[in-house]
C-alpha cells in the first residue's frame, strides 16, 4: 500500500505539473490576440476613412446606404462594421476594390452575403487563380461579384464613386477610386507608405507605375488623396511620390545596365529608397526590376 500511495503521489504530482501548461495552451487557443484597433477619420463632408491593420478603407455615406473602398483583412470585418455603424444607421451596399491583395480584399467573404463587391476583371482573376500574396498562398479571399475592364461608376443616394483602371503599377489590377463631388481620390497601393512595392508576380511594373499615376493626375480633378496605407494627403504629395518612383526606376536601371548584381541593386534600394532589408521588395520587386529594366 505504501508503494501504491507513493505511485499515486507521483501521478498526482505529474498531473499537477502538466495542468498549468494545458490550461495555458487552452487559453492561448481560445484567446487569440484581437486584431489591431482601427481608427475612423473624417476626410470631407460625408467621406470618412478607416485606418490601421491593412489598407485604408474609404467610407462614403449616402441617404440610401454606404459605399466602401476596400475591406482590409477578414479579421477586421467586425471593427469595420462597428465603425460604420458609429456614423450612420444605413447599410453597407457596395464595396469597390482597389486591387486583389488580401490586406485590401480579405474581408470580401464576410460581406458577400449582403453587399455587392466590385473590382477589375484582373483582380477577380488573380483571386480565382490564387495568385500568390506575400509569403504564403492567400486564405479564402473571395472574388468580386461585379467586374469591369476600364471604368465603372456606382450611383447611390444621388452620389457617385467612379472606379477607373489607368494601368499597371503596384499590380495589374490597380484601380483608382474617384469621388467627383468632393475632389478626392483613393489610390490603393499606387501610393502607399514612402516607397513602392512592385508586385511583379501580380503583374506590377515600375516602368508603367509613373505612366499610370500621370494618366490619373492629368484626367481627374482632385486635391485630396487617400493612399493605400498611411495618412490622408494632398495631390502635391502624390506628385512627389510619383517623382520618387521615377527616380528609383532610373537609379535601378542605371545600376542594372552597368551590370550590377541583384544583391547590389537591392542594397542601393535599401540605402537610398528605404526598402526593408527583408520582405516582399526583396522577394518580388528586385528580381522583377532586374528583368524589366535590363
ABEGO torsion letter per residue (X at the ends): XAAAAAAAAAAAAAAAAAAAAAAAAAAAAABBBBBBBBBBBBABEABBBBBEGEBBBBBBBBAAEBBBBEAEBAAAAAAAAAAAAAABABBBABBBBABABAAAAAAAAAAAAABBBBBBAAAAAAAAAGBBBEABBBBBBBBBABBBAABBBBBBGGBBBBBBBAEBBABAABBBBBBAAAGBBBAEAABBEABBBBBAAAGBBAAAAAAAAAAAAAABBBABBBBABEBBBBAAAAAAAAAAAAAAAAAAAAAAAAGBBAAAAAAAAAAAAGBBABEAAAAAAAAAAAAAAX
